[in-house]
Amino acid sequence: MAQDADDTVPNEALLYTDDLTEADVIALTEFLDRRLEEMAGRHPEGSDEHAAAVGFSRLVAMDGLQLRDYVNAWRDVEHRHEYPVPENALRQEIHFGWIHLCQAVAGWSGHAEFNAARWRVLRWFCPQHQEFVEAATGDAWTCAEPDEPATGTWRPAAHP
């Protein structure tokens, strides 16, 4: 189920990773690719900065392609509950893949083309996941968010 980047709704907030489309991933990775290309162009070829921008651009492209594959595979299995393990594994891959790309793009949040409604870290897979976790934790999110201080067991400071 291929989609173009124009299939996203820029001002419609994305709430759950189950609702991600291939178009969302394409739009975000193309935006990142343009920013990294600009960054690489500001530095002479052969410099560390140029190499870092080009290398990061390649990683983003690979991560984006993999996430697109997962999103398309999800559309094939999302209502086939007879296979819960592959379904949940795909959900997790999509969720964490999206988090990684959103963390990568967060530095350009002030850019005019940045889609703040959709390119953000999402906490939930679906409404049922949100209800389950909120009931169990009282809405205390233990995963590190970009705007949270780096403290606690699962934060970067926890491991040397």
DSSP file (Angstrom, degrees, kcal/mol; ACC not computed):
  #  RESIDUE AA STRUCTURE BP1 BP2  ACC     N-H-->O    O-->H-N    N-H-->O    O-->H-N    TCO  KAPPA ALPHA  PHI   PSI    X-CA   Y-CA   Z-CA
    1    1 A M              0   0    0      0, 0.0    21,-0.2     0, 0.0     2,-0.1   0.000 360.0 360.0 360.0  78.4    0.0    0.0    0.0
    2    2 A A        -     0   0    0     20,-0.1     2,-0.3    21,-0.0    21,-0.0  -0.456 360.0-172.2 -75.4 143.5    2.4    2.7   -1.2
    3    3 A Q        -     0   0    0     -2,-0.1     2,-0.2     2,-0.0    23,-0.1  -0.965  19.7-122.8-135.0 150.5    1.5    6.3   -0.4
    4    4 A D    >   -     0   0    0     -2,-0.3     3,-1.9     1,-0.1     4,-0.1  -0.530  29.6-111.9 -87.8 160.6    3.0    9.6   -1.5
    5    5 A A  G >  S+     0   0    0      1,-0.3     3,-1.1    -2,-0.2    -1,-0.1   0.743 115.5  68.1 -62.5 -22.2    4.4   12.2    0.9
    6    6 A D  G 3  S+     0   0    0      1,-0.2    -1,-0.3     3,-0.0    18,-0.0   0.582  80.3  79.4 -73.8  -8.1    1.5   14.4    0.0
    7    7 A D  G <  S+     0   0    0     -3,-1.9    -1,-0.2     2,-0.1    -2,-0.1   0.528  72.7  97.4 -78.3  -5.4   -1.0   12.0    1.7
    8    8 A T  S <  S-     0   0    0     -3,-1.1   110,-0.0    15,-0.2    -4,-0.0  -0.468  74.0-132.6 -80.5 157.1   -0.2   13.3    5.1
    9    9 A V    >   -     0   0    0      3,-0.2     3,-1.6     1,-0.2    -2,-0.1  -0.899  18.9-157.1-109.2 100.0   -2.4   15.9    6.8
   10   10 A P  T 3  S+     0   0    0      0, 0.0   107,-0.4     0, 0.0   108,-0.2   0.800  86.2  35.5 -53.2 -40.9    0.1   18.5    8.0
   11   11 A N  T 3  S+     0   0    0    106,-0.1     2,-0.6     2,-0.1    -2,-0.0   0.437  91.4 102.8 -97.5   2.1   -2.0   20.1   10.8
   12   12 A E  S <  S-     0   0    0     -3,-1.6    -3,-0.2     1,-0.0     2,-0.1  -0.757  76.8-123.1 -86.2 120.6   -3.8   16.9   12.0
   13   13 A A        -     0   0    0     -2,-0.6     2,-0.6     1,-0.1   105,-0.2  -0.376  14.2-137.6 -66.9 135.6   -2.1   15.7   15.2
   14   14 A L        +     0   0    0    103,-2.1     3,-0.1     1,-0.1    -1,-0.1  -0.847  28.3 170.6 -92.1 123.6   -0.8   12.2   15.1
   15   15 A L        +     0   0    0     -2,-0.6   109,-0.6     1,-0.2     2,-0.4   0.758  57.4  33.8-106.1 -31.6   -1.7   10.5   18.4
   16   16 A Y  B >   -a  124   0A   0    107,-0.1     3,-1.5   106,-0.1   109,-0.2  -0.965  64.9-133.9-133.5 143.3   -0.9    6.8   18.0
   17   17 A T  G >  S+     0   0    0    107,-2.2     3,-1.5    -2,-0.4   108,-0.2   0.752 104.3  70.1 -68.3 -21.5    1.9    4.9   16.1
   18   18 A D  G 3  S+     0   0    0    107,-2.3    -1,-0.3     1,-0.2   108,-0.1   0.751  96.4  55.5 -62.6 -21.2   -0.7    2.5   14.8
   19   19 A D  G <  S+     0   0    0     -3,-1.5    -1,-0.2   106,-0.2    -2,-0.2   0.432  79.5 121.9 -92.6  -0.5   -2.0    5.5   12.7
   20   20 A L    <   -     0   0    0     -3,-1.5     2,-0.3    -4,-0.2    -3,-0.0  -0.315  46.1-158.9 -61.0 144.5    1.4    6.2   11.1
   21   21 A T     >  -     0   0    0      1,-0.1     4,-1.6   -18,-0.0     3,-0.4  -0.819  32.2-112.0-119.2 164.1    1.4    6.0    7.3
   22   22 A E  H  > S+     0   0    0     -2,-0.3     4,-2.7   -21,-0.2     5,-0.2   0.871 119.3  60.8 -59.5 -35.4    4.2    5.5    4.8
   23   23 A A  H  > S+     0   0    0      1,-0.2     4,-2.6     2,-0.2    -1,-0.2   0.862 100.4  53.7 -61.6 -36.5    3.6    9.1    3.8
   24   24 A D  H  > S+     0   0    0     -3,-0.4     4,-2.2     2,-0.2    -1,-0.2   0.931 111.2  45.3 -61.6 -45.4    4.4   10.3    7.3
   25   25 A V  H  X S+     0   0    0     -4,-1.6     4,-2.6     2,-0.2     5,-0.2   0.911 113.3  49.9 -66.2 -42.8    7.7    8.4    7.2
   26   26 A I  H  X S+     0   0    0     -4,-2.7     4,-2.7     2,-0.2     5,-0.3   0.941 111.2  48.8 -61.0 -48.1    8.5    9.7    3.7
   27   27 A A  H  X S+     0   0    0     -4,-2.6     4,-2.0     1,-0.2    -2,-0.2   0.918 114.3  45.2 -60.0 -45.1    7.8   13.3    4.6
   28   28 A L  H  X S+     0   0    0     -4,-2.2     4,-2.5     2,-0.2    -1,-0.2   0.929 115.3  45.7 -66.4 -45.5    9.9   13.2    7.8
   29   29 A T  H  X S+     0   0    0     -4,-2.6     4,-2.6     2,-0.2    -2,-0.2   0.866 112.3  51.2 -69.5 -34.5   12.9   11.4    6.1
   30   30 A E  H  X S+     0   0    0     -4,-2.7     4,-2.3    -5,-0.2    -1,-0.2   0.906 110.5  49.6 -66.9 -40.0   12.8   13.8    3.1
   31   31 A F  H  X S+     0   0    0     -4,-2.0     4,-2.2    -5,-0.3    -2,-0.2   0.944 113.2  46.4 -60.5 -48.3   12.8   16.8    5.4
   32   32 A L  H  X S+     0   0    0     -4,-2.5     4,-2.7     1,-0.2     5,-0.2   0.903 110.2  53.8 -61.3 -41.7   15.7   15.3    7.3
   33   33 A D  H  X S+     0   0    0     -4,-2.6     4,-2.3     1,-0.2    -1,-0.2   0.911 109.1  48.3 -60.8 -43.2   17.6   14.5    4.1
   34   34 A R  H  X S+     0   0    0     -4,-2.3     4,-2.2     2,-0.2    -1,-0.2   0.917 112.9  47.8 -63.9 -42.9   17.2   18.1    2.9
   35   35 A R  H  X S+     0   0    0     -4,-2.2     4,-2.3     1,-0.2    -2,-0.2   0.914 114.0  46.4 -65.3 -41.8   18.4   19.6    6.2
   36   36 A L  H  X S+     0   0    0     -4,-2.7     4,-2.7     2,-0.2    -1,-0.2   0.851 110.3  53.4 -70.4 -33.5   21.4   17.2    6.3
   37   37 A E  H  X S+     0   0    0     -4,-2.3     4,-2.2    -5,-0.2    -1,-0.2   0.912 109.8  48.5 -64.8 -41.9   22.2   17.9    2.7
   38   38 A E  H  X S+     0   0    0     -4,-2.2     4,-1.0     2,-0.2    -2,-0.2   0.919 112.0  49.6 -60.6 -43.9   22.3   21.7    3.5
   39   39 A M  H >< S+     0   0    0     -4,-2.3     3,-0.7     1,-0.2     4,-0.3   0.923 111.0  48.0 -63.0 -45.0   24.5   20.9    6.5
   40   40 A A  H >< S+     0   0    0     -4,-2.7     3,-1.4     1,-0.2    -1,-0.2   0.881 107.7  57.3 -63.0 -37.5   26.9   18.9    4.4
   41   41 A G  H 3< S+     0   0    0     -4,-2.2    -1,-0.2     1,-0.3    -2,-0.2   0.723  98.0  61.2 -67.1 -21.8   27.0   21.6    1.8
   42   42 A R  T << S+     0   0    0     -4,-1.0    -1,-0.3    -3,-0.7    -2,-0.2   0.547 102.4  60.4 -80.8  -6.8   28.1   24.2    4.4
   43   43 A H  S <  S-     0   0    0     -3,-1.4     3,-0.1    -4,-0.3     4,-0.0  -0.937  93.7-101.9-124.8 145.0   31.3   22.2    5.1
   44   44 A P    >   -     0   0    0      0, 0.0     3,-2.2     0, 0.0     6,-0.4  -0.320  45.6 -98.2 -64.8 143.5   34.1   21.3    2.7
   45   45 A E  T 3  S+     0   0    0      1,-0.3     3,-0.1     5,-0.1     4,-0.0  -0.374 112.4  33.0 -59.9 136.3   34.2   17.8    1.4
   46   46 A G  T 3  S+     0   0    0      1,-0.4    -1,-0.3    -3,-0.1     2,-0.1   0.205  91.2 121.4  98.2 -14.0   36.6   15.7    3.4
   47   47 A S  S <> S-     0   0    0     -3,-2.2     4,-2.4     1,-0.1    -1,-0.4  -0.424  74.4-117.8 -78.7 158.8   35.9   17.6    6.7
   48   48 A D  H  > S+     0   0    0      1,-0.2     4,-2.5     2,-0.2     5,-0.2   0.887 115.1  53.2 -61.0 -39.4   34.6   15.8    9.7
   49   49 A E  H  > S+     0   0    0      2,-0.2     4,-2.3     1,-0.2    -1,-0.2   0.914 109.9  46.8 -64.4 -43.6   31.4   17.9    9.7
   50   50 A H  H  > S+     0   0    0     -6,-0.4     4,-2.5     2,-0.2     5,-0.2   0.929 113.5  48.8 -62.9 -45.9   30.7   17.0    6.0
   51   51 A A  H  X S+     0   0    0     -4,-2.4     4,-2.7     1,-0.2    -2,-0.2   0.890 111.1  50.4 -62.6 -39.7   31.4   13.3    6.7
   52   52 A A  H  X S+     0   0    0     -4,-2.5     4,-2.8     2,-0.2     5,-0.2   0.925 111.7  47.1 -65.4 -44.1   29.1   13.3    9.8
   53   53 A A  H  X S+     0   0    0     -4,-2.3     4,-2.1     2,-0.2    -2,-0.2   0.916 115.4  45.4 -64.3 -43.0   26.2   15.0    7.9
   54   54 A V  H  X S+     0   0    0     -4,-2.5     4,-1.9     2,-0.2    -2,-0.2   0.925 115.0  47.9 -66.1 -44.5   26.6   12.5    5.0
   55   55 A G  H  X S+     0   0    0     -4,-2.7     4,-2.0    -5,-0.2    -2,-0.2   0.916 112.6  47.7 -62.9 -43.9   26.9    9.5    7.3
   56   56 A F  H  X S+     0   0    0     -4,-2.8     4,-2.6     1,-0.2    -1,-0.2   0.885 108.8  55.7 -65.3 -37.3   23.9   10.6    9.4
   57   57 A S  H  X S+     0   0    0     -4,-2.1     4,-2.2    -5,-0.2    -1,-0.2   0.894 107.4  49.1 -60.4 -40.5   21.9   11.2    6.2
   58   58 A R  H  X S+     0   0    0     -4,-1.9     4,-2.3     2,-0.2    -1,-0.2   0.896 110.8  50.0 -66.7 -40.2   22.6    7.6    5.1
   59   59 A L  H  X S+     0   0    0     -4,-2.0     4,-2.9     2,-0.2     5,-0.2   0.917 110.8  49.4 -63.4 -43.0   21.5    6.2    8.5
   60   60 A V  H  X S+     0   0    0     -4,-2.6     4,-2.9     1,-0.2    -2,-0.2   0.911 110.1  51.4 -62.3 -42.4   18.3    8.2    8.3
   61   61 A A  H  X S+     0   0    0     -4,-2.2     4,-2.3     2,-0.2    -1,-0.2   0.920 112.9  44.8 -61.8 -43.5   17.6    6.9    4.8
   62   62 A M  H  X S+     0   0    0     -4,-2.3     4,-2.4     2,-0.2    -2,-0.2   0.926 114.9  47.6 -66.9 -44.2   18.1    3.3    5.9
   63   63 A D  H  X S+     0   0    0     -4,-2.9     4,-2.6     1,-0.2    -2,-0.2   0.905 112.7  50.3 -62.5 -40.7   16.0    3.8    9.1
   64   64 A G  H  X S+     0   0    0     -4,-2.9     4,-2.5    -5,-0.2    -2,-0.2   0.906 110.3  48.9 -64.1 -42.2   13.3    5.5    7.1
   65   65 A L  H  X S+     0   0    0     -4,-2.3     4,-2.1     2,-0.2    -2,-0.2   0.917 112.9  47.7 -63.7 -43.4   13.2    2.7    4.5
   66   66 A Q  H  X S+     0   0    0     -4,-2.4     4,-2.2     2,-0.2    -2,-0.2   0.916 111.9  49.6 -63.8 -42.9   13.0    0.0    7.2
   67   67 A L  H  X S+     0   0    0     -4,-2.6     4,-2.8     1,-0.2    -2,-0.2   0.892 108.3  53.5 -64.9 -38.8   10.3    1.9    9.0
   68   68 A R  H  X S+     0   0    0     -4,-2.5     4,-2.5     2,-0.2    -1,-0.2   0.917 108.4  50.4 -60.3 -42.3    8.3    2.3    5.8
   69   69 A D  H  X S+     0   0    0     -4,-2.1     4,-2.4     1,-0.2    -2,-0.2   0.921 111.5  47.9 -60.8 -43.8    8.6   -1.5    5.3
   70   70 A Y  H  X S+     0   0    0     -4,-2.2     4,-2.6     2,-0.2    -2,-0.2   0.914 110.7  50.9 -63.6 -43.2    7.3   -2.1    8.9
   71   71 A V  H  X S+     0   0    0     -4,-2.8     4,-1.5     1,-0.2    -2,-0.2   0.917 112.5  46.4 -62.3 -42.9    4.4    0.4    8.4
   72   72 A N  H  X S+     0   0    0     -4,-2.5     4,-0.8     1,-0.2    -1,-0.2   0.888 112.6  49.7 -67.5 -38.1    3.4   -1.4    5.2
   73   73 A A  H >X S+     0   0    0     -4,-2.4     4,-1.1     1,-0.2     3,-0.8   0.876 105.6  58.7 -65.6 -36.4    3.6   -4.8    6.8
   74   74 A W  H >X S+     0   0    0     -4,-2.6     4,-2.2     1,-0.3     3,-0.6   0.891  98.4  58.4 -60.0 -40.0    1.5   -3.5    9.7
   75   75 A R  H 3< S+     0   0    0     -4,-1.5    -1,-0.3     1,-0.2     4,-0.2   0.801 106.1  50.9 -60.9 -27.6   -1.3   -2.7    7.3
   76   76 A D  H << S+     0   0    0     -3,-0.8    -1,-0.2    -4,-0.8    -2,-0.2   0.774 123.0  26.7 -79.6 -26.7   -1.3   -6.4    6.3
   77   77 A V  H X< S+     0   0    0     -4,-1.1     3,-2.1    -3,-0.6    -2,-0.2   0.491  85.7 103.4-115.6  -4.3   -1.5   -7.8    9.9
   78   78 A E  T 3< S+     0   0    0     -4,-2.2    -3,-0.1     1,-0.3    -1,-0.1   0.745  94.8  32.3 -59.5 -24.9   -3.2   -5.1   12.0
   79   79 A H  T 3  S+     0   0    0     -4,-0.2     2,-1.0     1,-0.1    -1,-0.3   0.219  93.5  96.4-114.4  15.1   -6.5   -6.9   12.1
   80   80 A R    X   +     0   0    0     -3,-2.1     3,-1.5     1,-0.1     7,-0.2  -0.697  43.9 169.0-104.1  79.4   -5.2  -10.5   12.0
   81   81 A H  T 3   +     0   0    0     -2,-1.0    -1,-0.1     1,-0.3    -3,-0.0   0.479  59.5  84.9 -74.7  -2.4   -5.2  -11.3   15.8
   82   82 A E  T 3  S+     0   0    0      1,-0.3    -1,-0.3    -3,-0.1    -2,-0.0   0.662  94.0  47.8 -72.4 -12.9   -4.6  -15.0   15.2
   83   83 A Y    <>  +     0   0    0     -3,-1.5     4,-1.6    -6,-0.2    -1,-0.3  -0.613  68.2 161.1-122.9  70.9   -0.9  -14.1   15.1
   84   84 A P  H  >  +     0   0    0      0, 0.0     4,-2.7     0, 0.0     5,-0.2   0.809  67.4  59.2 -67.1 -30.6   -0.3  -11.8   18.1
   85   85 A V  H  > S+     0   0    0      2,-0.2     4,-2.5     1,-0.2     5,-0.2   0.968 109.7  40.3 -67.0 -52.0    3.5  -12.2   18.3
   86   86 A P  H  > S+     0   0    0      0, 0.0     4,-2.4     0, 0.0     5,-0.2   0.891 115.8  54.0 -62.0 -35.8    4.3  -10.8   14.8
   87   87 A E  H  X S+     0   0    0     -4,-1.6     4,-2.1     1,-0.2    -2,-0.2   0.947 113.0  40.9 -61.9 -48.8    1.6   -8.2   15.3
   88   88 A N  H  X S+     0   0    0     -4,-2.7     4,-2.2     2,-0.2    -1,-0.2   0.849 112.5  55.0 -70.9 -33.8    3.1   -6.9   18.5
   89   89 A A  H  X S+     0   0    0     -4,-2.5     4,-2.3    -5,-0.2    -1,-0.2   0.921 109.7  47.4 -63.8 -42.7    6.6   -7.2   17.3
   90   90 A L  H  X S+     0   0    0     -4,-2.4     4,-2.7    -5,-0.2     5,-0.2   0.921 109.5  53.8 -62.8 -44.0    5.7   -5.0   14.3
   91   91 A R  H  X S+     0   0    0     -4,-2.1     4,-2.7     1,-0.2    -2,-0.2   0.921 110.7  46.4 -56.1 -45.3    4.0   -2.5   16.6
   92   92 A Q  H  X S+     0   0    0     -4,-2.2     4,-2.7     2,-0.2     5,-0.3   0.911 111.3  50.8 -66.9 -42.2    7.1   -2.2   18.7
   93   93 A E  H  X S+     0   0    0     -4,-2.3     4,-2.3     1,-0.2     5,-0.2   0.919 113.8  45.4 -61.1 -43.0    9.4   -1.8   15.7
   94   94 A I  H  X S+     0   0    0     -4,-2.7     4,-2.4     2,-0.2     5,-0.2   0.937 113.3  50.3 -64.7 -46.5    7.2    0.9   14.3
   95   95 A H  H  X S+     0   0    0     -4,-2.7     4,-2.0    -5,-0.2    27,-0.2   0.943 117.1  37.7 -58.6 -51.9    6.9    2.7   17.7
   96   96 A F  H  X S+     0   0    0     -4,-2.7     4,-2.2     2,-0.2    -1,-0.2   0.838 114.2  55.3 -75.1 -31.6   10.6    2.8   18.4
   97   97 A G  H  X S+     0   0    0     -4,-2.3     4,-2.0    -5,-0.3    -1,-0.2   0.903 109.8  47.7 -62.9 -40.7   11.6    3.5   14.8
   98   98 A W  H  X S+     0   0    0     -4,-2.4     4,-2.6    -5,-0.2     5,-0.2   0.900 109.0  53.7 -67.2 -40.8    9.4    6.5   14.8
   99   99 A I  H  X S+     0   0    0     -4,-2.0     4,-2.4    -5,-0.2     5,-0.2   0.932 108.2  50.6 -58.3 -45.6   10.8    7.7   18.2
  100  100 A H  H  X S+     0   0    0     -4,-2.2     4,-1.8     1,-0.2    -2,-0.2   0.923 112.4  45.5 -60.9 -45.3   14.3    7.5   16.8
  101  101 A L  H  X S+     0   0    0     -4,-2.0     4,-2.0     1,-0.2    -1,-0.2   0.895 112.6  51.2 -66.5 -38.7   13.4    9.5   13.7
  102  102 A C  H  X S+     0   0    0     -4,-2.6     4,-1.1     1,-0.2    -1,-0.2   0.867 109.4  50.3 -67.0 -35.5   11.5   12.1   15.7
  103  103 A Q  H  < S+     0   0    0     -4,-2.4     4,-0.4    -5,-0.2    -1,-0.2   0.874 110.3  51.1 -67.8 -35.5   14.4   12.5   18.1
  104  104 A A  H  < S+     0   0    0     -4,-1.8     3,-0.5     1,-0.2    -2,-0.2   0.871 114.3  42.4 -67.7 -36.5   16.7   13.0   15.0
  105  105 A V  H >< S+     0   0    0     -4,-2.0     3,-2.2     1,-0.2    -1,-0.2   0.614  89.0  90.7 -86.4 -12.8   14.4   15.7   13.6
  106  106 A A  G >< S+     0   0    0     -4,-1.1     3,-1.7     1,-0.3    -1,-0.2   0.782  74.9  67.5 -57.4 -30.1   13.7   17.5   16.9
  107  107 A G  G 3  S+     0   0    0     -3,-0.5    -1,-0.3    -4,-0.4     3,-0.3   0.690 100.1  50.2 -64.7 -17.8   16.7   19.9   16.4
  108  108 A W  G X  S+     0   0    0     -3,-2.2     3,-2.0     1,-0.2    -1,-0.3   0.047  70.7 121.7-106.1  24.1   14.9   21.5   13.4
  109  109 A S  T <  S+     0   0    0     -3,-1.7    -1,-0.2     1,-0.3     7,-0.1   0.724  72.6  55.6 -62.8 -21.4   11.6   22.1   15.3
  110  110 A G  T 3  S+     0   0    0     -3,-0.3    -1,-0.3    -4,-0.1    -2,-0.1   0.492  82.2 113.9 -87.7  -3.5   11.9   25.8   14.6
  111  111 A H  S X  S-     0   0    0     -3,-2.0     3,-1.5     1,-0.1    -3,-0.0  -0.395  75.2-124.1 -70.0 144.5   12.2   25.3   10.8
  112  112 A A  T 3  S+     0   0    0      1,-0.3    -1,-0.1    -2,-0.1    -3,-0.0   0.796 111.0  48.8 -59.8 -30.7    9.3   26.7    8.7
  113  113 A E  T 3  S+     0   0    0      2,-0.1    -1,-0.3   -82,-0.0     2,-0.2   0.466  81.9 120.8 -89.6  -1.7    8.7   23.2    7.1
  114  114 A F    <   -     0   0    0     -3,-1.5     2,-1.1    -6,-0.2     3,-0.1  -0.453  57.5-145.3 -68.7 130.5    8.7   21.3   10.4
  115  115 A N    >>  +     0   0    0     -2,-0.2     4,-3.1     1,-0.2     3,-1.0  -0.722  22.8 175.2 -98.5  84.2    5.4   19.5   11.0
  116  116 A A  T 34 S+     0   0    0     -2,-1.1    -1,-0.2     1,-0.3  -105,-0.1   0.773  73.5  60.9 -64.3 -27.5    5.1   19.8   14.8
  117  117 A A  T 34 S+     0   0    0   -107,-0.4  -103,-2.1     1,-0.1    -1,-0.3   0.799 122.0  19.6 -70.5 -27.4    1.6   18.1   14.8
  118  118 A R  T <4 S+     0   0    0     -3,-1.0     2,-1.6  -108,-0.2    -2,-0.2   0.739 109.2  71.7-114.7 -31.5    2.9   14.9   13.3
  119  119 A W  S  < S+     0   0    0     -4,-3.1     2,-0.3   -14,-0.0    -1,-0.1  -0.528  76.6 106.0 -93.4  72.8    6.7   14.7   13.9
  120  120 A R  S    S-     0   0    0     -2,-1.6     2,-0.3    -3,-0.1   -18,-0.1  -0.967  80.0 -86.0-144.4 158.1    6.8   14.1   17.6
  121  121 A V        -     0   0    0     -2,-0.3     2,-0.4   -19,-0.1   -22,-0.1  -0.492  45.1-148.6 -66.6 128.2    7.5   11.3   20.0
  122  122 A L        -     0   0    0     -2,-0.3  -106,-0.1   -27,-0.2   -23,-0.1  -0.839  11.7-161.1-104.3 138.2    4.3    9.3   20.5
  123  123 A R        +     0   0    0     -2,-0.4     2,-0.3  -108,-0.3    -1,-0.1   0.735  68.1  50.8 -87.8 -24.0    3.6    7.5   23.7
  124  124 A W  B     -a   16   0A   0   -109,-0.6  -107,-2.2     1,-0.1  -106,-0.2  -0.844  55.5-151.8-125.9 151.2    1.0    5.1   22.7
  125  125 A F  S    S-     0   0    0     -2,-0.3  -107,-2.3     1,-0.3  -106,-0.2   0.886  85.4 -24.5 -77.0 -44.3    0.4    2.4   20.0
  126  126 A C  S  > S-     0   0    0   -109,-0.1     4,-2.1  -110,-0.1    -1,-0.3  -0.921  75.8 -83.5-159.8 171.7   -3.4    2.8   20.0
  127  127 A P  H  > S+     0   0    0      0, 0.0     4,-2.5     0, 0.0     5,-0.2   0.870 125.9  53.9 -58.1 -36.9   -6.2    4.0   22.4
  128  128 A Q  H  > S+     0   0    0      2,-0.2     4,-2.4     1,-0.2     5,-0.2   0.890 107.5  50.3 -65.9 -38.4   -6.4    0.6   24.1
  129  129 A H  H  > S+     0   0    0     -3,-0.2     4,-2.6     2,-0.2     5,-0.3   0.916 110.5  50.4 -63.3 -43.7   -2.7    0.8   24.8
  130  130 A Q  H  X S+     0   0    0     -4,-2.1     4,-2.6     1,-0.2     5,-0.2   0.934 111.8  46.9 -60.3 -47.6   -3.1    4.2   26.3
  131  131 A E  H  X S+     0   0    0     -4,-2.5     4,-2.1     1,-0.2    -2,-0.2   0.913 113.2  49.2 -61.5 -43.8   -6.0    3.1   28.5
  132  132 A F  H  X S+     0   0    0     -4,-2.4     4,-1.8     2,-0.2    -2,-0.2   0.941 114.9  42.6 -62.3 -49.4   -4.1    0.0   29.7
  133  133 A V  H  X S+     0   0    0     -4,-2.6     4,-2.7     1,-0.2     6,-0.4   0.911 114.1  50.6 -68.0 -42.3   -0.9    1.9   30.6
  134  134 A E  H  X S+     0   0    0     -4,-2.6     4,-2.1    -5,-0.3     5,-0.2   0.887 111.0  49.6 -63.5 -37.4   -2.7    4.8   32.2
  135  135 A A  H  < S+     0   0    0     -4,-2.1    -1,-0.2    -5,-0.2    -2,-0.2   0.872 116.9  41.7 -67.0 -35.8   -4.8    2.4   34.4
  136  136 A A  H  < S+     0   0    0     -4,-1.8    -2,-0.2    -5,-0.2    -1,-0.2   0.810 130.1  23.5 -81.4 -31.0   -1.6    0.5   35.4
  137  137 A T  H >< S-     0   0    0     -4,-2.7     3,-0.5    -5,-0.2    -3,-0.2   0.512  95.9-118.4-116.5  -7.1    0.7    3.5   36.0
  138  138 A G  T 3< S-     0   0    0     -4,-2.1    -4,-0.2    -5,-0.3    -3,-0.1   0.843  76.6 -59.8  68.6  30.9   -1.5    6.5   36.7
  139  139 A D  T 3  S+     0   0    0     -6,-0.4     2,-0.8     1,-0.2    -1,-0.2   0.707  94.8 146.5  67.4  24.1   -0.1    8.2   33.6
  140  140 A A    <   -     0   0    0     -3,-0.5     2,-0.6    -7,-0.2    -1,-0.2  -0.825  37.0-154.1 -89.9 109.1    3.5    8.1   34.9
  141  141 A W        -     0   0    0     -2,-0.8     4,-0.1     1,-0.1    -7,-0.0  -0.741  14.2-173.8 -89.6 122.2    5.6    7.6   31.8
  142  142 A T        +     0   0    0     -2,-0.6     2,-0.3     2,-0.1    12,-0.3   0.461  54.0  99.2 -96.5  -1.6    8.9    5.9   32.6
  143  143 A C  S    S-     0   0    0      1,-0.1     2,-0.2   -20,-0.0    12,-0.1  -0.662  85.2-104.1 -85.0 141.0   10.5    6.2   29.1
  144  144 A A        -     0   0    0     10,-0.3    -2,-0.1    -2,-0.3    -1,-0.1  -0.461  36.3-161.9 -67.2 127.6   12.9    9.1   28.7
  145  145 A E    >   -     0   0    0     -2,-0.2     3,-1.7     4,-0.2    -1,-0.0  -0.789  29.6-114.0-104.6 154.2   11.4   12.0   26.7
  146  146 A P  T 3  S+     0   0    0      0, 0.0    -1,-0.1     0, 0.0     4,-0.1   0.818 116.1  47.2 -57.7 -31.5   13.6   14.6   25.1
  147  147 A D  T 3  S+     0   0    0      2,-0.1    -3,-0.0    -3,-0.0     0, 0.0   0.375  94.9  93.2 -95.1   6.4   12.3   17.4   27.4
  148  148 A E  S <  S-     0   0    0     -3,-1.7     2,-0.1     1,-0.1    -4,-0.0  -0.671  86.3-100.5 -92.9 152.1   12.7   15.3   30.6
  149  149 A P        -     0   0    0      0, 0.0     2,-2.0     0, 0.0    -4,-0.2  -0.403  38.2-108.7 -66.4 150.3   15.8   15.5   32.8
  150  150 A A  S    S+     0   0    0      5,-0.1     2,-0.3    -6,-0.1     7,-0.1  -0.503  75.7 119.9 -83.6  73.1   18.2   12.6   32.3
  151  151 A T        +     0   0    0     -2,-2.0     3,-0.2     5,-0.1     2,-0.1  -0.959  38.5  50.5-132.9 153.1   17.6   10.9   35.6
  152  152 A G  S >  S-     0   0    0     -2,-0.3     3,-1.1     1,-0.2     6,-0.2  -0.384  92.2 -59.8 110.7 172.0   16.4    7.5   36.5
  153  153 A T  T 3  S+     0   0    0      1,-0.3    -1,-0.2    -2,-0.1     5,-0.0   0.861 128.8  38.8 -61.0 -42.0   17.1    3.9   35.6
  154  154 A W  T 3  S+     0   0    0    -12,-0.3   -10,-0.3    -3,-0.2    -1,-0.3   0.195  93.2 105.3-101.0  17.3   16.4    4.0   31.9
  155  155 A R  S X  S-     0   0    0     -3,-1.1     3,-2.0   -12,-0.1     4,-0.3  -0.515  86.1-103.4 -91.9 163.9   17.9    7.4   31.2
  156  156 A P  G >  S+     0   0    0      0, 0.0     3,-1.1     0, 0.0    -1,-0.1   0.809 118.5  61.3 -57.5 -31.3   21.2    7.9   29.4
  157  157 A A  G 3  S+     0   0    0      1,-0.2    -4,-0.1    -7,-0.1    -3,-0.1   0.615  87.3  75.9 -72.7 -10.1   23.0    8.7   32.7
  158  158 A A  G <  S+     0   0    0     -3,-2.0    -1,-0.2    -6,-0.2    -5,-0.1   0.738  95.2  49.5 -74.2 -21.7   22.2    5.3   34.0
  159  159 A H    <         0   0    0     -3,-1.1    -1,-0.1    -4,-0.3    -5,-0.0  -0.960 360.0 360.0-123.7 134.3   24.8    3.6   32.0
  160  160 A P              0   0    0      0, 0.0    -1,-0.1     0, 0.0    -3,-0.1   0.514 360.0 360.0 -69.4 360.0   28.5    4.6   31.7
